[in-house]
Amino acid sequence: MYWIIFIGIMVVSWIVQFIFKNKFKKYSEMPLSSGLSGAEIAQKMLNENGINDVQVISVEGQLTDHYNPANRTVNLSPDVYHGRSVAAAAVAAHECGHAVQHATAYSWLQFRSAMVPIVSVASRLTTWVLMIGVIMMAFSGNVYVLAIGVGALALTTLFSFITLPVEFDASNRALAWLNASRITHSTEEHDGAKDALKWAAMTYVVAALSALVTLLYYASILFGRRD
């Protein structure tokens, strides 16, 4: 049962990733009528929100854009940093949306940031702990290692779901600002930015569902054995 659901989610995940990449490519080829680059848009959004202690920098890679609250930087991939397209505007504004969340003490971001240290450790160890736990339970009946693994997996799953309101809120802030600041002048540009961010958000939704199914699978092994 769980394997069928998990395979289904993997297929959906592949489809969502495929659509997202195609959407990003499409809107990367749609010129922004304002002519601003992603870096300029990011700096403008920060300035207009009174944020003067966050630096906009370029980082290597594709789709590597993120906001780092630890060193207060908006990190944009080269295509976004230098790009003058609807996609570049959407992504740059979205990442600045996280900076605005940080500056305004947005509760979901604070909760997520507080979880990062423990989740980063849990995510590195979970796979091995679960594997060892299943083996130990099968051969000796010891369920404690598996229980630890399920607990760690529950933390990473919770983290995935807490990420959802953070991402959706950042997109909403980005779209509202792009519209108010007239960065996306036309309806076509605004709709393109909204579409790009919608599919980016869908990748987080699928990841959260995948994490939940995995958690339920291992929990069924653990509690099925204990019953």
Sine and cosine of phi, psi and omega as CSV:
sin_phi,cos_phi,sin_psi,cos_psi,sin_omega,cos_omega
0.00,0.00,-0.81,0.59,-0.02,-1.00
-0.90,0.43,-0.58,0.81,0.00,-1.00
-0.91,0.41,-0.61,0.79,0.03,-1.00
-0.90,0.43,-0.71,0.71,0.02,-1.00
-0.90,0.44,-0.68,0.73,-0.03,-1.00
-0.90,0.44,-0.69,0.73,0.04,-1.00
-0.89,0.45,-0.64,0.77,0.04,-1.00
-0.87,0.49,-0.69,0.73,0.01,-1.00
-0.92,0.39,-0.60,0.80,0.05,-1.00
-0.88,0.48,-0.66,0.75,0.03,-1.00
-0.91,0.43,-0.72,0.70,0.03,-1.00
-0.88,0.48,-0.65,0.76,0.03,-1.00
-0.87,0.50,-0.69,0.72,0.02,-1.00
-0.89,0.46,-0.67,0.74,-0.01,-1.00
-0.90,0.44,-0.70,0.71,0.00,-1.00
-0.89,0.46,-0.70,0.72,0.03,-1.00
-0.88,0.48,-0.66,0.75,0.00,-1.00
-0.89,0.45,-0.72,0.70,0.00,-1.00
-0.91,0.42,-0.69,0.72,-0.01,-1.00
-0.86,0.51,-0.72,0.69,-0.01,-1.00
-0.90,0.44,-0.62,0.79,0.04,-1.00
-0.93,0.36,-0.62,0.78,0.06,-1.00
-0.90,0.44,-0.69,0.72,-0.01,-1.00
-0.89,0.46,-0.67,0.74,0.03,-1.00
-0.89,0.45,-0.68,0.73,-0.02,-1.00
-0.87,0.49,-0.75,0.66,-0.06,-1.00
-0.98,0.18,-0.26,0.96,0.12,-0.99
-0.95,0.30,-0.36,0.93,0.01,-1.00
-0.99,-0.13,0.05,1.00,0.05,-1.00
-0.99,-0.14,0.96,-0.28,-0.06,-1.00
-0.88,0.47,0.58,-0.82,0.04,-1.00
-1.00,0.03,0.82,-0.57,-0.10,-1.00
-0.90,0.43,-0.44,0.90,0.03,-1.00
-0.95,0.32,-0.37,0.93,0.03,-1.00
0.97,0.23,0.11,0.99,-0.01,-1.00
-0.99,0.15,0.52,-0.85,0.07,-1.00
-1.00,0.09,0.23,-0.97,0.04,-1.00
-0.85,0.52,-0.65,0.76,0.01,-1.00
-0.90,0.44,-0.66,0.75,0.01,-1.00
-0.92,0.39,-0.64,0.77,0.03,-1.00
-0.90,0.43,-0.70,0.72,0.01,-1.00
-0.87,0.50,-0.72,0.69,-0.01,-1.00
-0.90,0.44,-0.63,0.78,0.01,-1.00
-0.90,0.43,-0.68,0.73,0.00,-1.00
-0.91,0.42,-0.66,0.75,0.05,-1.00
-0.88,0.47,-0.73,0.69,-0.02,-1.00
-0.88,0.48,-0.69,0.72,-0.06,-1.00
-0.95,0.32,-0.28,0.96,0.07,-1.00
-0.98,-0.18,0.17,0.98,0.06,-1.00
0.94,0.34,0.42,0.91,-0.01,-1.00
-0.98,-0.20,0.95,-0.32,-0.09,-1.00
-0.92,-0.39,-0.02,1.00,-0.06,-1.00
-0.93,-0.37,0.32,0.95,0.04,-1.00
-0.90,-0.43,0.75,-0.66,-0.03,-1.00
-0.98,-0.19,0.66,-0.75,0.07,-1.00
-0.99,-0.14,0.87,-0.49,-0.05,-1.00
-0.76,-0.65,0.30,-0.95,0.04,-1.00
-0.98,-0.18,0.69,-0.72,0.04,-1.00
-0.82,-0.57,0.47,-0.88,-0.04,-1.00
-0.94,0.34,0.39,-0.92,0.10,-0.99
0.96,-0.29,0.07,-1.00,0.05,-1.00
-0.93,-0.38,0.71,-0.71,-0.02,-1.00
0.83,0.56,0.61,0.79,0.01,-1.00
-0.98,-0.19,0.25,0.97,-0.07,-1.00
-0.92,0.39,0.70,-0.71,0.04,-1.00
-0.24,-0.97,0.31,-0.95,0.12,-0.99
-0.96,-0.29,0.75,-0.67,0.00,-1.00
-0.95,-0.32,0.97,-0.26,-0.03,-1.00
-0.94,0.33,-0.33,0.94,-0.03,-1.00
-0.93,0.38,-0.72,0.69,0.01,-1.00
-0.94,-0.35,0.15,0.99,0.07,-1.00
0.80,0.59,0.87,0.49,0.05,-1.00
-0.75,-0.66,0.62,-0.78,0.17,-0.98
-0.99,-0.12,0.92,-0.39,-0.09,-1.00
-0.98,-0.20,0.88,-0.47,-0.05,-1.00
-0.89,-0.45,0.69,-0.73,0.07,-1.00
-0.92,0.39,0.38,-0.92,-0.05,-1.00
-0.80,0.60,-0.64,0.77,-0.01,-1.00
-0.89,0.45,-0.54,0.84,0.01,-1.00
-1.00,0.07,-0.68,0.73,-0.04,-1.00
-0.86,0.52,-0.72,0.69,-0.05,-1.00
-1.00,-0.10,-0.27,0.96,-0.10,-1.00
-0.92,0.39,0.55,-0.84,0.04,-1.00
-0.84,-0.55,0.78,0.63,-0.08,-1.00
-0.84,-0.54,0.15,-0.99,0.05,-1.00
-0.89,0.46,-0.65,0.76,0.01,-1.00
-0.89,0.45,-0.69,0.72,0.00,-1.00
-0.89,0.46,-0.66,0.75,0.02,-1.00
-0.90,0.44,-0.69,0.72,-0.03,-1.00
-0.89,0.45,-0.73,0.68,-0.04,-1.00
-0.93,0.38,-0.69,0.72,-0.01,-1.00
-0.87,0.49,-0.70,0.72,0.00,-1.00
-0.92,0.39,-0.60,0.80,0.03,-1.00
-0.87,0.49,-0.73,0.68,0.00,-1.00
-0.90,0.43,-0.57,0.82,0.08,-1.00
-0.94,0.35,-0.45,0.89,0.11,-0.99
-0.85,0.53,-0.60,0.80,0.06,-1.00
-0.93,0.38,-0.61,0.79,0.03,-1.00
-0.90,0.44,-0.63,0.78,0.05,-1.00
-0.91,0.40,-0.65,0.76,0.07,-1.00
-0.84,0.54,-0.70,0.72,-0.01,-1.00
-0.89,0.45,-0.71,0.71,-0.05,-1.00
-0.92,0.39,-0.50,0.87,-0.03,-1.00
-0.98,-0.18,0.19,0.98,0.03,-1.00
0.82,0.57,0.74,0.67,0.04,-1.00
-0.87,0.49,0.84,-0.55,-0.20,-0.98
-0.87,0.50,-0.67,0.75,-0.03,-1.00
-0.91,0.41,-0.60,0.80,0.05,-1.00
-0.92,0.38,-0.64,0.76,0.03,-1.00
-0.88,0.47,-0.68,0.73,0.03,-1.00
-0.89,0.46,-0.71,0.70,-0.01,-1.00
-0.89,0.45,-0.70,0.71,-0.01,-1.00
-0.89,0.45,-0.59,0.81,0.01,-1.00
-0.92,0.40,-0.47,0.88,-0.02,-1.00
-0.99,0.12,-0.32,0.95,-0.12,-0.99
-0.80,0.60,-0.76,0.65,-0.04,-1.00
-0.84,0.54,-0.74,0.67,-0.05,-1.00
-0.96,0.29,-0.58,0.82,0.00,-1.00
-0.93,0.36,-0.58,0.81,0.01,-1.00
-0.90,0.44,-0.60,0.80,0.05,-1.00
-0.95,0.30,-0.71,0.70,-0.04,-1.00
-0.88,0.48,-0.66,0.75,-0.06,-1.00
-0.92,0.40,-0.51,0.86,0.01,-1.00
-0.96,0.27,-0.49,0.87,-0.11,-0.99
-0.98,-0.18,-0.34,0.94,-0.15,-0.99
-0.82,0.58,-0.75,0.66,-0.06,-1.00
-0.84,0.54,-0.72,0.69,-0.03,-1.00
-0.93,0.37,-0.67,0.74,-0.01,-1.00
-0.90,0.44,-0.67,0.74,0.02,-1.00
-0.90,0.44,-0.67,0.74,-0.01,-1.00
-0.89,0.45,-0.74,0.67,0.00,-1.00
-0.91,0.41,-0.62,0.78,-0.01,-1.00
-0.89,0.45,-0.67,0.74,0.02,-1.00
-0.90,0.43,-0.67,0.74,0.00,-1.00
-0.90,0.44,-0.72,0.69,-0.01,-1.00
-0.90,0.45,-0.64,0.77,0.00,-1.00
-0.92,0.40,-0.61,0.79,-0.02,-1.00
-0.93,0.37,-0.62,0.78,-0.11,-0.99
-0.99,-0.11,-0.46,0.89,-0.06,-1.00
-0.82,-0.58,-0.17,0.99,-0.03,-1.00
0.99,0.16,0.04,1.00,0.02,-1.00
-0.97,0.26,0.88,-0.48,-0.07,-1.00
-0.97,-0.23,-0.04,1.00,-0.15,-0.99
-0.94,0.35,-0.64,0.77,0.01,-1.00
-0.91,0.41,-0.67,0.75,0.04,-1.00
-0.90,0.44,-0.61,0.79,0.02,-1.00
-0.89,0.46,-0.64,0.77,0.05,-1.00
-0.89,0.45,-0.68,0.73,0.01,-1.00
-0.89,0.46,-0.66,0.75,0.03,-1.00
-0.91,0.41,-0.62,0.78,0.04,-1.00
-0.89,0.45,-0.68,0.73,0.03,-1.00
-0.91,0.42,-0.64,0.77,0.03,-1.00
-0.91,0.42,-0.57,0.82,0.05,-1.00
-0.90,0.44,-0.61,0.79,0.04,-1.00
-0.90,0.43,-0.72,0.70,-0.01,-1.00
-0.93,0.38,-0.54,0.84,0.05,-1.00
-0.93,0.37,-0.70,0.72,0.06,-1.00
-0.85,0.52,-0.66,0.75,0.02,-1.00
-0.87,0.50,-0.66,0.75,0.00,-1.00
-0.89,0.46,-0.63,0.78,-0.02,-1.00
-0.98,0.22,-0.53,0.85,0.07,-1.00
-0.92,0.38,-0.48,0.88,0.02,-1.00
-0.90,0.43,-0.50,0.86,-0.09,-1.00
-0.86,0.50,-0.82,0.58,0.01,-1.00
-0.89,0.46,-0.50,0.86,0.04,-1.00
-0.90,0.44,-0.71,0.70,-0.02,-1.00
-0.94,0.34,-0.69,0.72,0.00,-1.00
-0.90,0.43,-0.65,0.76,0.00,-1.00
-0.91,0.41,-0.65,0.76,0.02,-1.00
-0.89,0.46,-0.64,0.77,0.03,-1.00
-0.92,0.40,-0.67,0.74,0.02,-1.00
-0.89,0.46,-0.66,0.75,0.05,-1.00
-0.90,0.44,-0.66,0.75,-0.02,-1.00
-0.89,0.46,-0.75,0.67,-0.04,-1.00
-0.91,0.42,-0.65,0.76,0.02,-1.00
-0.89,0.45,-0.67,0.74,-0.01,-1.00
-0.95,0.33,-0.67,0.74,0.02,-1.00
-0.85,0.52,-0.62,0.79,0.00,-1.00
-0.96,0.30,-0.72,0.70,-0.04,-1.00
-0.92,0.40,-0.57,0.82,-0.03,-1.00
-1.00,0.03,0.00,1.00,0.02,-1.00
0.88,0.47,0.49,0.87,0.08,-1.00
-0.95,0.32,-0.70,0.72,0.12,-0.99
-0.99,-0.11,1.00,-0.10,-0.13,-0.99
-0.93,0.37,-0.71,0.70,-0.13,-0.99
-0.99,-0.14,0.28,-0.96,0.08,-1.00
-0.88,0.47,-0.60,0.80,0.00,-1.00
-0.88,0.47,-0.67,0.74,0.01,-1.00
-0.92,0.39,-0.69,0.72,-0.01,-1.00
-0.90,0.43,-0.70,0.72,0.02,-1.00
-0.90,0.43,-0.58,0.81,0.03,-1.00
-0.91,0.41,-0.69,0.72,0.03,-1.00
-0.89,0.45,-0.66,0.75,0.01,-1.00
-0.90,0.43,-0.66,0.75,0.00,-1.00
-0.91,0.41,-0.68,0.73,0.00,-1.00
-0.88,0.47,-0.70,0.71,-0.01,-1.00
-0.94,0.33,-0.53,0.85,0.04,-1.00
-0.88,0.47,-0.71,0.70,-0.03,-1.00
-0.96,0.28,-0.48,0.88,0.11,-0.99
-0.90,0.44,-0.67,0.75,0.02,-1.00
-0.91,0.42,-0.56,0.83,-0.01,-1.00
-0.89,0.46,-0.50,0.86,0.03,-1.00
-0.90,0.43,-0.55,0.83,0.05,-1.00
-0.95,0.30,-0.59,0.81,0.02,-1.00
-0.89,0.45,-0.73,0.68,-0.01,-1.00
-0.90,0.43,-0.64,0.77,0.02,-1.00
-0.89,0.46,-0.65,0.76,0.01,-1.00
-0.92,0.40,-0.67,0.74,0.02,-1.00
-0.91,0.41,-0.63,0.78,0.04,-1.00
-0.89,0.46,-0.67,0.74,0.03,-1.00
-0.89,0.45,-0.63,0.78,0.00,-1.00
-0.91,0.42,-0.70,0.71,0.01,-1.00
-0.89,0.47,-0.66,0.75,0.03,-1.00
-0.89,0.46,-0.69,0.73,0.03,-1.00
-0.87,0.49,-0.72,0.69,-0.01,-1.00
-0.89,0.45,-0.58,0.81,0.01,-1.00
-0.89,0.45,-0.78,0.63,-0.03,-1.00
-0.94,0.33,-0.54,0.84,0.06,-1.00
-0.91,0.42,-0.58,0.81,0.02,-1.00
-0.92,0.39,-0.58,0.82,0.06,-1.00
-0.91,0.41,-0.72,0.69,-0.03,-1.00
-0.90,0.44,-0.81,0.59,-0.10,-1.00
-0.98,0.20,-0.44,0.90,0.10,-0.99
-0.90,0.44,-0.65,0.76,0.00,-1.00
-0.94,0.34,-0.63,0.78,-0.06,-1.00
-0.95,0.30,-0.47,0.89,0.05,-1.00
-0.95,0.32,0.00,0.00,0.00,0.00
